[in-house]
Amino acid sequence: SLPHSLYVMSSSQAESQSICPASGPPRIRQLPESVVNKIAAGEVIQRPFNAVKELIENSLDAGSTLIQIILREGGLKLIQVQDNGHGIQPDDLPILCERFTTSKLKRFEDLSHLATFGFRGEALASLSYVSRLTVTTRPADQPFAFKMDYREGKPLASARPCAGNPGTNITAEDLFFNVPVRREALRSPREEFSRVSEVVSKYSLHFSGKCGFFLRSLDKRSGTAGPVGSSGDFRTAADWSRQDVVRALFGQRTADDLIPVSSCQSFEAEPTRLAIQQLGLRFDALLTNPNKITSAGLPSVQLVLFVNDRLIECSVIKHAIEAAYAAILPQHVDSLYASARVEPSGTRSSTNFSVLNLRASSLFVYLGLQLPPDTLDVNVHPTKAEVHFLHEDAVVAGLREAFIKSLLVSSGSKNVLMRSLRLSPDKPSPKISCLDVLSKPSIRASSTPAASRPQDMVRTDVRTQRLEAFLHGGPLQAPVSFVDLTPKRSPSPDIESDSEEPPSSRRPGSRSSLQLDLIVL
């Protein structure tokens, strides 16, 4: 007979056979709770800026008017977020970092009229599974603060009293210390700091007048100097207006080039009136003045979008804004939008501190939407970066028509864009602009001026009258009153001015090689 040892199977062998039997499908088993929590944490906290975003939203839910963020190694080594909100009750600290614990939601039906950022109770729990988390909080009615450390959703010890200011201070150290693959992938502290600064800048722009922000990196050369302060510090005050924040982020010239648009304005377009009056749409926007953008480059929309105070991304709304600009910019720009390269979410080409790497041809757009909460579904994305809302087509159409009207009004008749068009491929010659033509009765070689006939001043058929007649022999003596052609100095080499040079300094060109300035209204 065979030895008894041959019949004895180790526990690991038995387990492997039960999981992967020789025949039949593998058995289904329930994952351990620790594995489930770590998987969920990886979805919510993907990078340091995700953690900072969740903590900022918790602070805003607490009614904070000042939020301070301190980073080390771009947040990989240290993330500290301190606010002056209402704090956390000491009795709630033991369950603070457990999953699905929240003070903002009681029933599923509450999602239909949600007025807070948080509702799942996963942010702090996820952060405690991928970092060493410490919470210090002091409610306004307490004489001192309480401090507690957490690992994997549970406190390491009971809360201990300590000194502290009213509000909450959350510290996360060694982010992804127990997820080596994720930690190895995030190897650039400067890039992570840049992503965090972008998020903080966007929130400071949207919540201007309500909350101030302060961001500091404890690393040397973590980024360029911020709008206020030095050494990478960024600071805004709670009483700053939105224009003040834009001025601090992008400079005075960019702030002056923005057009404010609001749903409080009067709109005649039917889609806009329908969205505002019947769908409850409310919006505030800042659009780049189209007169300040040259069509020679590719205008790429740099959109900062908030829907019901949530920072989200929405390609449909972005395309509507692009369509609004394409409707008033030169027609060939419309085709360029289709080939525009869209950067992935959160990517940056440099480590500049500002919210976006703006170029002269960039279309910076801020848009804050407010929709009825019962028409909004916020529970569609792990990081809450997307939302779904009812009547999307009608809302987007209303926004597009409102933006088209505002851009047309701002680009009115006083400022025009001029592009040069060659009529002959011959050797270059001095340009003859519309200013030269309008300022002289005739530029015909003959010294005897031709008689002016009103019927010749309008070109109605290409077969009876050529365009060159208006430049070399046509009697153009009628004034043009719908445009102001006053020469202005160009503020930037990338932005074309309204007039190239005074008419007196220009010389008529030859008939074989000519350039015509086209006026794009």
JOMO-V372640 format. One record per residue. N is the residue number from 1. PHI is phi as a letter, one per 30 degrees, with the letter a starting at -180 (none if undefined). NEAR is the number of other C-alpha atoms within 12 Angstrom. Layout:
# JOMO-V372640
((N/PHI/NEAR) (N/PHI/NEAR))
This chain:
# JOMO-V372640
((1/none/6) (2/d/7) (3/d/7) (4/d/8) (5/d/9) (6/d/9) (7/d/10) (8/d/12) (9/c/13) (10/d/12) (11/d/10) (12/d/12) (13/d/13) (14/d/15) (15/d/15) (16/d/15) (17/d/18) (18/d/18) (19/d/17) (20/b/17) (21/d/15) (22/d/12) (23/b/10) (24/j/10) (25/d/11) (26/d/14) (27/d/15) (28/c/10) (29/b/10) (30/d/9) (31/d/11) (32/d/10) (33/d/15) (34/d/20) (35/d/14) (36/d/17) (37/d/30) (38/d/30) (39/d/22) (40/d/27) (41/d/38) (42/d/33) (43/d/24) (44/d/33) (45/c/37) (46/c/32) (47/b/38) (48/e/49) (49/d/36) (50/d/38) (51/d/48) (52/d/46) (53/d/41) (54/d/41) (55/d/41) (56/d/49) (57/d/35) (58/d/38) (59/d/37) (60/d/37) (61/d/32) (62/d/31) (63/i/24) (64/d/30) (65/c/30) (66/a/33) (67/b/43) (68/c/38) (69/b/42) (70/b/38) (71/b/41) (72/b/31) (73/h/31) (74/i/42) (75/j/44) (76/d/44) (77/c/32) (78/a/34) (79/b/44) (80/b/38) (81/b/43) (82/b/41) (83/b/41) (84/c/33) (85/d/30) (86/d/26) (87/i/37) (88/b/36) (89/d/27) (90/e/27) (91/d/18) (92/d/22) (93/d/34) (94/e/27) (95/c/28) (96/e/38) (97/c/36) (98/d/29) (99/d/28) (100/i/23) (101/c/24) (102/a/27) (103/c/22) (104/c/22) (105/b/21) (106/c/15) (107/b/14) (108/d/14) (109/d/13) (110/d/20) (111/d/24) (112/d/21) (113/b/22) (114/d/29) (115/b/25) (116/b/26) (117/d/36) (118/d/33) (119/a/32) (120/c/35) (121/i/27) (122/c/36) (123/d/42) (124/d/48) (125/d/42) (126/d/45) (127/d/51) (128/d/43) (129/d/41) (130/b/41) (131/a/38) (132/c/35) (133/c/40) (134/b/39) (135/b/46) (136/b/38) (137/b/44) (138/b/36) (139/d/27) (140/d/21) (141/c/16) (142/c/21) (143/d/15) (144/b/23) (145/c/29) (146/b/34) (147/b/33) (148/b/37) (149/c/32) (150/b/35) (151/b/32) (152/h/33) (153/i/36) (154/b/27) (155/d/27) (156/d/22) (157/a/14) (158/d/19) (159/d/26) (160/b/24) (161/d/18) (162/a/18) (163/d/17) (164/a/25) (165/d/24) (166/e/29) (167/k/38) (168/b/43) (169/b/39) (170/c/43) (171/b/38) (172/c/41) (173/c/34) (174/h/29) (175/d/41) (176/i/35) (177/d/24) (178/c/22) (179/b/21) (180/d/14) (181/d/12) (182/d/21) (183/d/25) (184/d/16) (185/d/16) (186/c/27) (187/c/21) (188/c/23) (189/d/32) (190/d/33) (191/d/31) (192/d/41) (193/d/51) (194/d/43) (195/d/39) (196/d/48) (197/d/48) (198/d/38) (199/d/39) (200/d/48) (201/d/41) (202/d/38) (203/d/42) (204/d/47) (205/d/43) (206/d/39) (207/c/37) (208/d/29) (209/i/22) (210/b/23) (211/b/36) (212/c/37) (213/b/43) (214/b/35) (215/b/46) (216/b/40) (217/c/38) (218/d/26) (219/c/23) (220/d/20) (221/h/24) (222/d/34) (223/l/35) (224/d/26) (225/d/26) (226/d/33) (227/d/31) (228/b/26) (229/i/16) (230/b/19) (231/h/21) (232/i/32) (233/d/33) (234/b/38) (235/b/36) (236/b/40) (237/c/26) (238/d/25) (239/c/19) (240/d/24) (241/d/22) (242/d/34) (243/d/31) (244/d/28) (245/d/38) (246/d/37) (247/d/23) (248/d/31) (249/d/34) (250/c/30) (251/j/20) (252/d/16) (253/d/19) (254/d/32) (255/d/27) (256/d/20) (257/d/31) (258/c/32) (259/c/31) (260/d/29) (261/b/33) (262/b/27) (263/d/31) (264/d/17) (265/d/20) (266/c/16) (267/b/26) (268/c/17) (269/d/21) (270/d/20) (271/d/26) (272/d/34) (273/d/27) (274/d/26) (275/d/33) (276/d/32) (277/d/20) (278/c/18) (279/c/27) (280/i/25) (281/d/37) (282/b/31) (283/a/33) (284/b/30) (285/b/36) (286/b/34) (287/c/43) (288/d/42) (289/d/39) (290/d/43) (291/d/39) (292/c/39) (293/b/43) (294/d/32) (295/d/34) (296/d/23) (297/c/22) (298/c/30) (299/d/39) (300/c/37) (301/d/39) (302/c/34) (303/c/38) (304/c/41) (305/b/37) (306/b/33) (307/b/37) (308/h/34) (309/i/34) (310/c/39) (311/d/37) (312/b/32) (313/b/27) (314/b/27) (315/d/24) (316/d/24) (317/d/35) (318/d/31) (319/d/26) (320/d/30) (321/d/42) (322/d/41) (323/d/32) (324/d/34) (325/d/44) (326/d/31) (327/d/27) (328/c/33) (329/d/38) (330/e/28) (331/d/17) (332/d/19) (333/d/27) (334/e/23) (335/d/18) (336/d/22) (337/d/28) (338/d/17) (339/c/13) (340/d/17) (341/d/12) (342/c/20) (343/d/15) (344/d/10) (345/d/18) (346/i/31) (347/d/20) (348/b/26) (349/c/18) (350/a/22) (351/c/29) (352/d/30) (353/d/43) (354/d/38) (355/d/39) (356/b/35) (357/d/27) (358/d/27) (359/c/24) (360/d/32) (361/c/29) (362/d/31) (363/c/39) (364/d/38) (365/b/42) (366/c/38) (367/b/41) (368/c/36) (369/c/35) (370/b/29) (371/b/36) (372/e/25) (373/e/27) (374/d/22) (375/c/24) (376/c/29) (377/c/27) (378/c/35) (379/c/21) (380/b/15) (381/b/16) (382/e/24) (383/c/33) (384/h/32) (385/d/28) (386/b/25) (387/b/30) (388/c/27) (389/b/30) (390/d/21) (391/h/22) (392/d/23) (393/d/20) (394/d/27) (395/d/34) (396/d/34) (397/d/30) (398/d/36) (399/d/43) (400/d/34) (401/d/33) (402/d/42) (403/d/45) (404/d/33) (405/d/28) (406/d/35) (407/d/35) (408/d/28) (409/d/22) (410/d/27) (411/c/30) (412/e/21) (413/d/21) (414/d/24) (415/b/30) (416/b/37) (417/c/36) (418/c/31) (419/b/27) (420/c/23) (421/b/18) (422/d/20) (423/c/23) (424/b/16) (425/d/12) (426/d/13) (427/d/15) (428/d/17) (429/b/21) (430/e/24) (431/d/31) (432/c/38) (433/c/35) (434/d/33) (435/d/36) (436/d/32) (437/d/34) (438/d/24) (439/d/23) (440/b/26) (441/d/26) (442/a/27) (443/c/30) (444/d/24) (445/d/15) (446/d/10) (447/d/10) (448/c/11) (449/d/18) (450/d/19) (451/d/16) (452/d/16) (453/b/13) (454/e/13) (455/d/14) (456/d/23) (457/d/23) (458/b/19) (459/c/18) (460/c/12) (461/b/10) (462/d/11) (463/d/8) (464/c/12) (465/a/17) (466/c/18) (467/d/20) (468/d/23) (469/d/22) (470/d/29) (471/c/35) (472/c/30) (473/b/29) (474/d/31) (475/d/29) (476/c/33) (477/c/26) (478/d/20) (479/d/18) (480/c/15) (481/c/10) (482/c/13) (483/b/22) (484/c/20) (485/c/29) (486/d/18) (487/d/19) (488/b/20) (489/d/15) (490/d/20) (491/d/18) (492/a/17) (493/d/15) (494/d/20) (495/c/30) (496/d/30) (497/d/27) (498/d/36) (499/b/31) (500/d/30) (501/a/24) (502/d/20) (503/d/22) (504/d/15) (505/c/14) (506/c/20) (507/c/19) (508/d/29) (509/d/26) (510/d/22) (511/d/25) (512/d/18) (513/b/21) (514/b/27) (515/b/29) (516/b/29) (517/d/26) (518/c/22) (519/c/26) (520/c/26) (521/d/27))
